[in-house]
Amino acid sequence: MSNSKKVTREQLFGLINGKLTIRINRYLGARLRDAGIGITVEQWTVLACLWQKDKLSQQILSQTTFRDKTTMTRLINNLEKQGLVVRVPDTIDRRVNLVYLTQKGMDLEQKASAVIEKVAKHTLSILTEEELNMGIILLRKVYDHLA
């Protein structure tokens, strides 16, 4: 870290533990509850993938959302109980389960997306366009470096 500001242990610990992510997730979860949307932030990440491309395997959903198989199974079980998705064995490979949105799951997209958009605008409202772009560049650079 020559020629740059020294990062304190507290700052590094905060970065490593994802304090910002935790705070955003808590805020987003509260806004989803306030709007009467009965899903968690974790469940939203799965639904968001399916809203982009329906009929994904559990493995693809796990990889896309950075969740392990056990966690993904639990999330899909809960989404099934809520009637938002169904699991169907793949016709080509019966060992693979494809996850489909139900009509109820599809109908939730607009309401949830409105909440997400509002949270994103509020969260980023304190940043200038330049600060936001620089933040994206820096985070992408660190992420790619660790890949």
Summary of the structure (lengths in Angstrom):
residues: 147
radius of gyration: 18.3
end to end distance: 20.0
largest distance: 58.4
contacts: 361
relative contact order: 0.11
helix: 66%
strand: 8%
